[in-house]
């Protein structure tokens, strides 16, 4: 069985299935939906250190934390230890459980600010970032990295060494280079190499789209746990699938009622959180994952793209649910 509790400094997690910080996706309502599947920890959307300096309220909104949204990690991105430390101080009274530093984001806007994966060019600066945070908090300090800048500059072991010297508490590794973005295949063999060299827990990330993928990563690499990211967008029930597979139990895909009831709840939570107009616009990007592979999914997505009222969303979802029940005889064929 691959499911096991994990300790990160003074933070005890009930299992080793992590939910990645996803910009534009892991808002509070979505995290609450994911928590129903029993994941170990969720992260807020990644937060700009400079954003906290120049537009604190807007950036801090991304860290919105509820008493029922625990444990929660906050991921910061910035270009230097000085900038990140000032951002850290500005949120020091926030009730989060873990602080993570993004050293892997390859979005142009982030790289232009010399943040995210840009930091891979300077392991010494990564050391300084981790070190100053460790000296000023009792909470776990972790980081997320990629393999390196490009194929000619693969330096994940050097980054690991700097992180360990700075006393980082955990490292999450997505084994693609910055130049690969999300193309090609994540090289899980690099996770195995990093895990073998590491004295701190290693969480594997990259190309986990099923419970089988997660188990295979654990087998091939020996990593301590997995972090789910893009796979959750394609399949909102991936967490429960991974946990079930980790337990070596048979996984039954959610039936129509469960899919639709979860979708209705998710939609309502986002609307209540962001308001009708913004909430519905935000929810549309989640809808495709709930209906992926079902008959008439394309027409359903097209229809909800034109709706602007929550009541119409509810009606359309319920009508689609009834349609599916008529054309699908057995739930295990979904």
TIDO-499777 format. One record per residue (C-alpha): residue in three letters; chain; x, y negated, z. Coordinates in Angstrom, 3 decimals. Layout:
% residues N
{r->ALA | c->A | xx->X | yy->Y | zz->Z};
...
This chain:
% residues 334
{r->UNK | c->A | xx->0.000 | yy->0.000 | zz->0.000};
{r->UNK | c->A | xx->1.429 | yy->-3.389 | zz->-1.027};
{r->UNK | c->A | xx->-0.872 | yy->-5.588 | zz->1.048};
{r->UNK | c->A | xx->0.910 | yy->-6.733 | zz->4.189};
{r->UNK | c->A | xx->1.059 | yy->-9.704 | zz->6.563};
{r->UNK | c->A | xx->3.891 | yy->-12.159 | zz->6.132};
{r->UNK | c->A | xx->5.608 | yy->-14.581 | zz->8.511};
{r->UNK | c->A | xx->6.973 | yy->-17.934 | zz->7.322};
{r->UNK | c->A | xx->8.858 | yy->-19.466 | zz->10.226};
{r->UNK | c->A | xx->6.105 | yy->-19.966 | zz->12.848};
{r->UNK | c->A | xx->3.240 | yy->-19.440 | zz->10.395};
{r->UNK | c->A | xx->1.645 | yy->-15.983 | zz->10.370};
{r->UNK | c->A | xx->-0.352 | yy->-15.091 | zz->7.236};
{r->UNK | c->A | xx->-2.761 | yy->-12.168 | zz->7.164};
{r->UNK | c->A | xx->-1.549 | yy->-10.966 | zz->3.769};
{r->UNK | c->A | xx->0.848 | yy->-11.716 | zz->0.925};
{r->UNK | c->A | xx->-1.494 | yy->-13.046 | zz->-1.787};
{r->UNK | c->A | xx->-0.870 | yy->-16.763 | zz->-2.316};
{r->UNK | c->A | xx->-2.888 | yy->-19.241 | zz->-4.391};
{r->UNK | c->A | xx->-0.745 | yy->-21.692 | zz->-6.360};
{r->UNK | c->A | xx->-1.116 | yy->-25.477 | zz->-6.276};
{r->UNK | c->A | xx->-2.764 | yy->-26.180 | zz->-9.634};
{r->UNK | c->A | xx->-3.128 | yy->-29.768 | zz->-10.774};
{r->UNK | c->A | xx->-6.744 | yy->-30.482 | zz->-11.638};
{r->UNK | c->A | xx->-7.941 | yy->-27.161 | zz->-10.262};
{r->UNK | c->A | xx->-7.217 | yy->-26.425 | zz->-6.585};
{r->UNK | c->A | xx->-9.439 | yy->-29.113 | zz->-5.116};
{r->UNK | c->A | xx->-11.150 | yy->-28.480 | zz->-1.777};
{r->UNK | c->A | xx->-14.381 | yy->-26.918 | zz->-3.170};
{r->UNK | c->A | xx->-12.408 | yy->-24.512 | zz->-5.363};
{r->UNK | c->A | xx->-10.131 | yy->-23.529 | zz->-2.493};
{r->UNK | c->A | xx->-13.183 | yy->-22.698 | zz->-0.398};
{r->UNK | c->A | xx->-14.448 | yy->-20.401 | zz->-3.152};
{r->UNK | c->A | xx->-11.067 | yy->-18.684 | zz->-3.384};
{r->UNK | c->A | xx->-10.890 | yy->-18.231 | zz->0.394};
{r->UNK | c->A | xx->-14.039 | yy->-16.117 | zz->0.293};
{r->UNK | c->A | xx->-11.895 | yy->-13.471 | zz->-1.415};
{r->UNK | c->A | xx->-9.525 | yy->-13.305 | zz->1.581};
{r->UNK | c->A | xx->-6.308 | yy->-14.775 | zz->0.162};
{r->UNK | c->A | xx->-3.473 | yy->-15.558 | zz->2.603};
{r->UNK | c->A | xx->-3.004 | yy->-19.259 | zz->1.890};
{r->UNK | c->A | xx->-4.136 | yy->-21.928 | zz->-0.557};
{r->UNK | c->A | xx->-2.288 | yy->-25.067 | zz->-1.638};
{r->UNK | c->A | xx->-3.703 | yy->-28.451 | zz->-2.463};
{r->UNK | c->A | xx->-3.057 | yy->-29.838 | zz->-5.913};
{r->UNK | c->A | xx->0.569 | yy->-30.965 | zz->-6.167};
{r->UNK | c->A | xx->1.022 | yy->-34.535 | zz->-4.967};
{r->UNK | c->A | xx->3.330 | yy->-37.210 | zz->-6.321};
{r->UNK | c->A | xx->5.699 | yy->-38.711 | zz->-3.757};
{r->UNK | c->A | xx->5.672 | yy->-41.966 | zz->-5.729};
{r->UNK | c->A | xx->1.885 | yy->-41.821 | zz->-5.914};
{r->UNK | c->A | xx->1.723 | yy->-41.736 | zz->-2.122};
{r->UNK | c->A | xx->3.906 | yy->-44.833 | zz->-2.079};
{r->UNK | c->A | xx->2.026 | yy->-46.965 | zz->-4.608};
{r->UNK | c->A | xx->-1.537 | yy->-45.603 | zz->-4.439};
{r->UNK | c->A | xx->-1.802 | yy->-43.777 | zz->-1.152};
{r->UNK | c->A | xx->-5.587 | yy->-43.293 | zz->-0.979};
{r->UNK | c->A | xx->-5.871 | yy->-41.804 | zz->-4.473};
{r->UNK | c->A | xx->-2.925 | yy->-39.436 | zz->-4.011};
{r->UNK | c->A | xx->-3.800 | yy->-38.491 | zz->-0.427};
{r->UNK | c->A | xx->-7.291 | yy->-37.509 | zz->-1.636};
{r->UNK | c->A | xx->-5.636 | yy->-34.508 | zz->-3.321};
{r->UNK | c->A | xx->-4.617 | yy->-33.244 | zz->0.132};
{r->UNK | c->A | xx->-8.174 | yy->-33.323 | zz->1.443};
{r->UNK | c->A | xx->-8.223 | yy->-30.753 | zz->4.253};
{r->UNK | c->A | xx->-11.155 | yy->-29.206 | zz->6.069};
{r->UNK | c->A | xx->-11.195 | yy->-27.215 | zz->9.298};
{r->UNK | c->A | xx->-12.474 | yy->-24.262 | zz->7.290};
{r->UNK | c->A | xx->-9.740 | yy->-24.701 | zz->4.669};
{r->UNK | c->A | xx->-6.909 | yy->-23.080 | zz->6.612};
{r->UNK | c->A | xx->-4.099 | yy->-22.228 | zz->6.355};
{r->UNK | c->A | xx->-3.232 | yy->-24.871 | zz->3.778};
{r->UNK | c->A | xx->0.008 | yy->-25.800 | zz->2.059};
{r->UNK | c->A | xx->0.871 | yy->-29.221 | zz->0.614};
{r->UNK | c->A | xx->3.191 | yy->-29.420 | zz->-2.366};
{r->UNK | c->A | xx->5.091 | yy->-32.635 | zz->-3.083};
{r->UNK | c->A | xx->7.057 | yy->-33.577 | zz->-6.170};
{r->UNK | c->A | xx->9.575 | yy->-36.377 | zz->-6.427};
{r->UNK | c->A | xx->12.998 | yy->-37.240 | zz->-7.774};
{r->UNK | c->A | xx->15.094 | yy->-37.509 | zz->-4.618};
{r->UNK | c->A | xx->15.342 | yy->-36.674 | zz->-0.946};
{r->UNK | c->A | xx->14.761 | yy->-40.317 | zz->-0.037};
{r->UNK | c->A | xx->11.530 | yy->-40.604 | zz->-2.023};
{r->UNK | c->A | xx->10.179 | yy->-37.244 | zz->-0.886};
{r->UNK | c->A | xx->11.059 | yy->-37.911 | zz->2.745};
{r->UNK | c->A | xx->9.187 | yy->-41.225 | zz->2.728};
{r->UNK | c->A | xx->6.183 | yy->-39.473 | zz->1.191};
{r->UNK | c->A | xx->6.407 | yy->-36.771 | zz->3.838};
{r->UNK | c->A | xx->6.379 | yy->-39.400 | zz->6.603};
{r->UNK | c->A | xx->3.285 | yy->-41.021 | zz->5.111};
{r->UNK | c->A | xx->1.297 | yy->-37.789 | zz->5.515};
{r->UNK | c->A | xx->2.865 | yy->-36.659 | zz->8.787};
{r->UNK | c->A | xx->-0.479 | yy->-36.870 | zz->10.604};
{r->UNK | c->A | xx->-2.267 | yy->-34.642 | zz->8.084};
{r->UNK | c->A | xx->-3.294 | yy->-31.257 | zz->9.436};
{r->UNK | c->A | xx->-1.542 | yy->-28.990 | zz->6.909};
{r->UNK | c->A | xx->0.404 | yy->-25.837 | zz->7.765};
{r->UNK | c->A | xx->3.278 | yy->-25.798 | zz->5.294};
{r->UNK | c->A | xx->5.165 | yy->-28.273 | zz->3.105};
{r->UNK | c->A | xx->6.372 | yy->-27.120 | zz->-0.313};
{r->UNK | c->A | xx->8.641 | yy->-28.862 | zz->-2.815};
{r->UNK | c->A | xx->7.918 | yy->-28.500 | zz->-6.510};
{r->UNK | c->A | xx->11.087 | yy->-27.718 | zz->-8.461};
{r->UNK | c->A | xx->9.344 | yy->-26.000 | zz->-11.347};
{r->UNK | c->A | xx->6.727 | yy->-28.219 | zz->-13.003};
{r->UNK | c->A | xx->7.555 | yy->-28.719 | zz->-16.691};
{r->UNK | c->A | xx->4.897 | yy->-31.291 | zz->-17.588};
{r->UNK | c->A | xx->6.466 | yy->-34.171 | zz->-19.541};
{r->UNK | c->A | xx->5.101 | yy->-36.839 | zz->-17.202};
{r->UNK | c->A | xx->6.696 | yy->-35.126 | zz->-14.194};
{r->UNK | c->A | xx->10.014 | yy->-34.531 | zz->-15.967};
{r->UNK | c->A | xx->10.131 | yy->-38.157 | zz->-17.125};
{r->UNK | c->A | xx->10.005 | yy->-39.131 | zz->-13.459};
{r->UNK | c->A | xx->13.002 | yy->-36.816 | zz->-12.880};
{r->UNK | c->A | xx->10.850 | yy->-34.580 | zz->-10.710};
{r->UNK | c->A | xx->9.612 | yy->-30.998 | zz->-10.789};
{r->UNK | c->A | xx->11.864 | yy->-28.764 | zz->-12.897};
{r->UNK | c->A | xx->14.195 | yy->-31.721 | zz->-13.466};
{r->UNK | c->A | xx->15.548 | yy->-31.065 | zz->-9.950};
{r->UNK | c->A | xx->16.932 | yy->-27.730 | zz->-11.160};
{r->UNK | c->A | xx->19.695 | yy->-29.776 | zz->-12.764};
{r->UNK | c->A | xx->20.854 | yy->-30.825 | zz->-9.307};
{r->UNK | c->A | xx->20.845 | yy->-28.040 | zz->-6.678};
{r->UNK | c->A | xx->22.687 | yy->-30.400 | zz->-4.313};
{r->UNK | c->A | xx->19.700 | yy->-32.745 | zz->-4.325};
{r->UNK | c->A | xx->17.394 | yy->-29.810 | zz->-3.664};
{r->UNK | c->A | xx->19.614 | yy->-29.029 | zz->-0.674};
{r->UNK | c->A | xx->19.270 | yy->-32.609 | zz->0.591};
{r->UNK | c->A | xx->15.476 | yy->-32.559 | zz->0.161};
{r->UNK | c->A | xx->15.023 | yy->-29.332 | zz->2.090};
{r->UNK | c->A | xx->17.556 | yy->-30.319 | zz->4.742};
{r->UNK | c->A | xx->15.996 | yy->-33.673 | zz->5.647};
{r->UNK | c->A | xx->12.526 | yy->-32.137 | zz->5.839};
{r->UNK | c->A | xx->13.758 | yy->-29.279 | zz->8.018};
{r->UNK | c->A | xx->15.340 | yy->-31.785 | zz->10.371};
{r->UNK | c->A | xx->12.062 | yy->-33.649 | zz->10.793};
{r->UNK | c->A | xx->9.319 | yy->-31.039 | zz->11.040};
{r->UNK | c->A | xx->8.538 | yy->-27.814 | zz->12.857};
{r->UNK | c->A | xx->6.343 | yy->-26.675 | zz->9.980};
{r->UNK | c->A | xx->7.675 | yy->-24.273 | zz->7.349};
{r->UNK | c->A | xx->9.485 | yy->-25.933 | zz->4.451};
{r->UNK | c->A | xx->9.398 | yy->-23.997 | zz->1.185};
{r->UNK | c->A | xx->10.017 | yy->-24.558 | zz->-2.511};
{r->UNK | c->A | xx->8.871 | yy->-23.304 | zz->-5.896};
{r->UNK | c->A | xx->11.378 | yy->-22.947 | zz->-8.717};
{r->UNK | c->A | xx->11.908 | yy->-21.745 | zz->-12.256};
{r->UNK | c->A | xx->14.886 | yy->-19.865 | zz->-13.715};
{r->UNK | c->A | xx->16.663 | yy->-23.001 | zz->-14.859};
{r->UNK | c->A | xx->16.512 | yy->-25.884 | zz->-17.297};
{r->UNK | c->A | xx->16.901 | yy->-23.739 | zz->-20.431};
{r->UNK | c->A | xx->18.535 | yy->-20.485 | zz->-21.502};
{r->UNK | c->A | xx->21.962 | yy->-22.095 | zz->-21.396};
{r->UNK | c->A | xx->21.435 | yy->-23.347 | zz->-17.864};
{r->UNK | c->A | xx->19.890 | yy->-20.515 | zz->-15.857};
{r->UNK | c->A | xx->20.877 | yy->-21.288 | zz->-12.274};
{r->UNK | c->A | xx->18.210 | yy->-19.839 | zz->-9.988};
{r->UNK | c->A | xx->20.827 | yy->-18.152 | zz->-7.805};
{r->UNK | c->A | xx->22.609 | yy->-21.454 | zz->-7.296};
{r->UNK | c->A | xx->19.293 | yy->-23.073 | zz->-6.350};
{r->UNK | c->A | xx->18.591 | yy->-20.201 | zz->-3.960};
{r->UNK | c->A | xx->21.996 | yy->-20.664 | zz->-2.328};
{r->UNK | c->A | xx->21.385 | yy->-24.392 | zz->-1.820};
{r->UNK | c->A | xx->17.921 | yy->-23.678 | zz->-0.411};
{r->UNK | c->A | xx->19.169 | yy->-21.095 | zz->2.071};
{r->UNK | c->A | xx->22.000 | yy->-23.370 | zz->3.224};
{r->UNK | c->A | xx->19.395 | yy->-26.076 | zz->3.850};
{r->UNK | c->A | xx->17.382 | yy->-23.478 | zz->5.864};
{r->UNK | c->A | xx->14.345 | yy->-23.232 | zz->3.578};
{r->UNK | c->A | xx->11.759 | yy->-20.821 | zz->4.962};
{r->UNK | c->A | xx->10.511 | yy->-19.251 | zz->1.723};
{r->UNK | c->A | xx->11.008 | yy->-19.519 | zz->-2.025};
{r->UNK | c->A | xx->8.477 | yy->-18.915 | zz->-4.808};
{r->UNK | c->A | xx->9.985 | yy->-17.985 | zz->-8.156};
{r->UNK | c->A | xx->8.456 | yy->-18.292 | zz->-11.629};
{r->UNK | c->A | xx->11.054 | yy->-16.643 | zz->-13.891};
{r->UNK | c->A | xx->10.718 | yy->-18.838 | zz->-16.939};
{r->UNK | c->A | xx->12.980 | yy->-21.742 | zz->-17.844};
{r->UNK | c->A | xx->11.733 | yy->-25.312 | zz->-18.053};
{r->UNK | c->A | xx->12.041 | yy->-25.201 | zz->-21.858};
{r->UNK | c->A | xx->9.786 | yy->-22.125 | zz->-22.087};
{r->UNK | c->A | xx->6.840 | yy->-23.869 | zz->-20.435};
{r->UNK | c->A | xx->4.357 | yy->-20.943 | zz->-20.364};
{r->UNK | c->A | xx->5.491 | yy->-19.365 | zz->-23.634};
{r->UNK | c->A | xx->7.124 | yy->-16.002 | zz->-23.970};
{r->UNK | c->A | xx->7.139 | yy->-13.536 | zz->-21.108};
{r->UNK | c->A | xx->8.194 | yy->-14.173 | zz->-17.529};
{r->UNK | c->A | xx->11.408 | yy->-12.218 | zz->-16.844};
{r->UNK | c->A | xx->10.501 | yy->-10.304 | zz->-13.704};
{r->UNK | c->A | xx->13.995 | yy->-8.775 | zz->-13.593};
{r->UNK | c->A | xx->15.201 | yy->-12.190 | zz->-12.415};
{r->UNK | c->A | xx->12.837 | yy->-11.986 | zz->-9.425};
{r->UNK | c->A | xx->14.497 | yy->-8.678 | zz->-8.515};
{r->UNK | c->A | xx->17.935 | yy->-10.303 | zz->-8.696};
{r->UNK | c->A | xx->16.843 | yy->-13.274 | zz->-6.588};
{r->UNK | c->A | xx->15.123 | yy->-11.053 | zz->-4.022};
{r->UNK | c->A | xx->18.250 | yy->-8.931 | zz->-3.648};
{r->UNK | c->A | xx->20.326 | yy->-12.059 | zz->-3.011};
{r->UNK | c->A | xx->17.829 | yy->-13.753 | zz->-0.688};
{r->UNK | c->A | xx->17.722 | yy->-13.812 | zz->3.092};
{r->UNK | c->A | xx->14.325 | yy->-15.539 | zz->3.068};
{r->UNK | c->A | xx->10.956 | yy->-14.263 | zz->1.771};
{r->UNK | c->A | xx->10.509 | yy->-14.345 | zz->-2.009};
{r->UNK | c->A | xx->7.094 | yy->-14.792 | zz->-3.619};
{r->UNK | c->A | xx->6.818 | yy->-13.758 | zz->-7.263};
{r->UNK | c->A | xx->4.853 | yy->-15.811 | zz->-9.769};
{r->UNK | c->A | xx->4.232 | yy->-15.578 | zz->-13.495};
{r->UNK | c->A | xx->2.065 | yy->-13.457 | zz->-15.809};
{r->UNK | c->A | xx->-0.203 | yy->-11.942 | zz->-13.160};
{r->UNK | c->A | xx->-3.572 | yy->-11.524 | zz->-14.826};
{r->UNK | c->A | xx->-4.792 | yy->-8.355 | zz->-13.117};
{r->UNK | c->A | xx->-4.372 | yy->-6.288 | zz->-9.999};
{r->UNK | c->A | xx->-2.211 | yy->-3.902 | zz->-12.006};
{r->UNK | c->A | xx->0.098 | yy->-6.775 | zz->-12.977};
{r->UNK | c->A | xx->0.504 | yy->-7.747 | zz->-9.329};
{r->UNK | c->A | xx->1.347 | yy->-4.216 | zz->-8.228};
{r->UNK | c->A | xx->3.770 | yy->-3.820 | zz->-11.107};
{r->UNK | c->A | xx->5.574 | yy->-7.023 | zz->-10.116};
{r->UNK | c->A | xx->5.892 | yy->-5.806 | zz->-6.531};
{r->UNK | c->A | xx->7.218 | yy->-2.441 | zz->-7.708};
{r->UNK | c->A | xx->9.705 | yy->-3.850 | zz->-10.206};
{r->UNK | c->A | xx->11.066 | yy->-6.688 | zz->-8.099};
{r->UNK | c->A | xx->10.639 | yy->-5.824 | zz->-4.425};
{r->UNK | c->A | xx->9.288 | yy->-9.337 | zz->-3.829};
{r->UNK | c->A | xx->7.471 | yy->-10.048 | zz->-0.574};
{r->UNK | c->A | xx->4.234 | yy->-11.222 | zz->-2.148};
{r->UNK | c->A | xx->2.628 | yy->-12.772 | zz->-5.208};
{r->UNK | c->A | xx->1.332 | yy->-16.199 | zz->-6.124};
{r->UNK | c->A | xx->-1.648 | yy->-16.348 | zz->-8.472};
{r->UNK | c->A | xx->-1.977 | yy->-19.284 | zz->-10.856};
{r->UNK | c->A | xx->-3.188 | yy->-19.277 | zz->-14.482};
{r->UNK | c->A | xx->-4.753 | yy->-15.851 | zz->-14.010};
{r->UNK | c->A | xx->-7.281 | yy->-17.403 | zz->-11.629};
{r->UNK | c->A | xx->-8.489 | yy->-19.786 | zz->-14.308};
{r->UNK | c->A | xx->-9.197 | yy->-16.882 | zz->-16.640};
{r->UNK | c->A | xx->-10.653 | yy->-14.741 | zz->-13.855};
{r->UNK | c->A | xx->-12.033 | yy->-16.464 | zz->-10.720};
{r->UNK | c->A | xx->-12.278 | yy->-13.040 | zz->-9.025};
{r->UNK | c->A | xx->-8.601 | yy->-12.170 | zz->-9.498};
{r->UNK | c->A | xx->-7.816 | yy->-12.526 | zz->-5.787};
{r->UNK | c->A | xx->-10.174 | yy->-9.767 | zz->-4.709};
{r->UNK | c->A | xx->-8.949 | yy->-7.591 | zz->-7.585};
{r->UNK | c->A | xx->-5.311 | yy->-7.988 | zz->-6.513};
{r->UNK | c->A | xx->-6.075 | yy->-7.337 | zz->-2.836};
{r->UNK | c->A | xx->-8.128 | yy->-4.260 | zz->-3.698};
{r->UNK | c->A | xx->-5.364 | yy->-2.918 | zz->-5.954};
{r->UNK | c->A | xx->-2.728 | yy->-3.656 | zz->-3.307};
{r->UNK | c->A | xx->-4.768 | yy->-1.447 | zz->-0.957};
{r->UNK | c->A | xx->-4.732 | yy->1.293 | zz->-3.610};
{r->UNK | c->A | xx->-8.524 | yy->1.165 | zz->-3.730};
{r->UNK | c->A | xx->-10.743 | yy->1.347 | zz->-6.811};
{r->UNK | c->A | xx->-11.775 | yy->-2.120 | zz->-7.947};
{r->UNK | c->A | xx->-15.301 | yy->-2.682 | zz->-9.219};
{r->UNK | c->A | xx->-15.726 | yy->-5.792 | zz->-11.308};
{r->UNK | c->A | xx->-18.344 | yy->-8.245 | zz->-10.016};
{r->UNK | c->A | xx->-21.836 | yy->-7.613 | zz->-11.337};
{r->UNK | c->A | xx->-23.946 | yy->-10.258 | zz->-13.028};
{r->UNK | c->A | xx->-25.616 | yy->-11.460 | zz->-9.834};
{r->UNK | c->A | xx->-22.298 | yy->-11.940 | zz->-8.056};
{r->UNK | c->A | xx->-20.778 | yy->-13.776 | zz->-11.013};
{r->UNK | c->A | xx->-23.713 | yy->-16.113 | zz->-11.374};
{r->UNK | c->A | xx->-24.269 | yy->-16.716 | zz->-7.657};
{r->UNK | c->A | xx->-20.598 | yy->-17.563 | zz->-7.203};
{r->UNK | c->A | xx->-20.704 | yy->-19.845 | zz->-10.227};
{r->UNK | c->A | xx->-23.796 | yy->-21.626 | zz->-8.890};
{r->UNK | c->A | xx->-22.171 | yy->-22.071 | zz->-5.483};
{r->UNK | c->A | xx->-18.896 | yy->-23.280 | zz->-6.989};
{r->UNK | c->A | xx->-20.726 | yy->-25.790 | zz->-9.161};
{r->UNK | c->A | xx->-22.795 | yy->-27.093 | zz->-6.235};
{r->UNK | c->A | xx->-19.739 | yy->-27.476 | zz->-3.990};
{r->UNK | c->A | xx->-17.915 | yy->-29.536 | zz->-6.617};
{r->UNK | c->A | xx->-20.984 | yy->-31.692 | zz->-7.328};
{r->UNK | c->A | xx->-21.513 | yy->-32.368 | zz->-3.620};
{r->UNK | c->A | xx->-17.826 | yy->-33.216 | zz->-3.286};
{r->UNK | c->A | xx->-17.273 | yy->-35.374 | zz->-6.377};
{r->UNK | c->A | xx->-20.747 | yy->-36.583 | zz->-7.299};
{r->UNK | c->A | xx->-22.953 | yy->-35.309 | zz->-10.108};
{r->UNK | c->A | xx->-21.193 | yy->-36.816 | zz->-13.122};
{r->UNK | c->A | xx->-17.589 | yy->-36.173 | zz->-12.082};
{r->UNK | c->A | xx->-18.456 | yy->-32.869 | zz->-10.443};
{r->UNK | c->A | xx->-20.077 | yy->-31.403 | zz->-13.540};
{r->UNK | c->A | xx->-17.229 | yy->-32.616 | zz->-15.738};
{r->UNK | c->A | xx->-14.778 | yy->-30.971 | zz->-13.345};
{r->UNK | c->A | xx->-16.694 | yy->-27.704 | zz->-13.131};
{r->UNK | c->A | xx->-16.904 | yy->-27.109 | zz->-16.888};
{r->UNK | c->A | xx->-13.289 | yy->-25.946 | zz->-17.019};
{r->UNK | c->A | xx->-14.077 | yy->-23.205 | zz->-14.488};
{r->UNK | c->A | xx->-17.211 | yy->-21.926 | zz->-16.230};
{r->UNK | c->A | xx->-15.408 | yy->-20.055 | zz->-19.003};
{r->UNK | c->A | xx->-13.641 | yy->-17.833 | zz->-16.477};
{r->UNK | c->A | xx->-16.929 | yy->-16.739 | zz->-14.922};
{r->UNK | c->A | xx->-18.399 | yy->-15.632 | zz->-18.250};
{r->UNK | c->A | xx->-15.281 | yy->-14.451 | zz->-20.082};
{r->UNK | c->A | xx->-15.972 | yy->-11.273 | zz->-22.013};
{r->UNK | c->A | xx->-19.748 | yy->-11.444 | zz->-21.581};
{r->UNK | c->A | xx->-22.221 | yy->-11.489 | zz->-24.500};
{r->UNK | c->A | xx->-23.144 | yy->-14.992 | zz->-25.614};
{r->UNK | c->A | xx->-20.365 | yy->-16.599 | zz->-23.554};
{r->UNK | c->A | xx->-19.366 | yy->-18.989 | zz->-26.345};
{r->UNK | c->A | xx->-22.892 | yy->-20.321 | zz->-26.783};
{r->UNK | c->A | xx->-23.256 | yy->-20.696 | zz->-23.031};
{r->UNK | c->A | xx->-20.070 | yy->-22.779 | zz->-22.814};
{r->UNK | c->A | xx->-21.168 | yy->-24.947 | zz->-25.712};
{r->UNK | c->A | xx->-24.519 | yy->-25.580 | zz->-24.069};
{r->UNK | c->A | xx->-23.188 | yy->-26.639 | zz->-20.670};
{r->UNK | c->A | xx->-20.691 | yy->-28.987 | zz->-22.324};
{r->UNK | c->A | xx->-23.609 | yy->-31.237 | zz->-23.214};
{r->UNK | c->A | xx->-25.386 | yy->-31.188 | zz->-19.857};
{r->UNK | c->A | xx->-25.171 | yy->-34.145 | zz->-17.483};
{r->UNK | c->A | xx->-27.613 | yy->-33.124 | zz->-14.737};
{r->UNK | c->A | xx->-26.905 | yy->-30.606 | zz->-11.986};
{r->UNK | c->A | xx->-30.456 | yy->-29.232 | zz->-12.164};
{r->UNK | c->A | xx->-29.928 | yy->-28.497 | zz->-15.868};
{r->UNK | c->A | xx->-26.696 | yy->-26.663 | zz->-15.057};
{r->UNK | c->A | xx->-28.534 | yy->-24.513 | zz->-12.530};
{r->UNK | c->A | xx->-31.333 | yy->-23.755 | zz->-14.979};
{r->UNK | c->A | xx->-28.918 | yy->-22.891 | zz->-17.785};
{r->UNK | c->A | xx->-26.829 | yy->-20.619 | zz->-15.566};
{r->UNK | c->A | xx->-29.921 | yy->-18.782 | zz->-14.319};
{r->UNK | c->A | xx->-31.294 | yy->-18.407 | zz->-17.854};
{r->UNK | c->A | xx->-27.968 | yy->-17.034 | zz->-19.031};
{r->UNK | c->A | xx->-27.903 | yy->-14.613 | zz->-16.094};
{r->UNK | c->A | xx->-31.344 | yy->-13.278 | zz->-17.013};
{r->UNK | c->A | xx->-30.255 | yy->-12.952 | zz->-20.639};
{r->UNK | c->A | xx->-27.209 | yy->-10.908 | zz->-19.645};
{r->UNK | c->A | xx->-29.329 | yy->-8.595 | zz->-17.497};
{r->UNK | c->A | xx->-31.448 | yy->-7.800 | zz->-20.531};
{r->UNK | c->A | xx->-28.562 | yy->-6.979 | zz->-22.868};
{r->UNK | c->A | xx->-26.263 | yy->-5.220 | zz->-20.406};
{r->UNK | c->A | xx->-27.610 | yy->-1.980 | zz->-19.004};
{r->UNK | c->A | xx->-24.805 | yy->-1.027 | zz->-16.634};
{r->UNK | c->A | xx->-22.706 | yy->-3.479 | zz->-14.610};
{r->UNK | c->A | xx->-19.580 | yy->-1.367 | zz->-15.013};
{r->UNK | c->A | xx->-19.613 | yy->-2.167 | zz->-18.709};
{r->UNK | c->A | xx->-18.962 | yy->-5.850 | zz->-18.027};
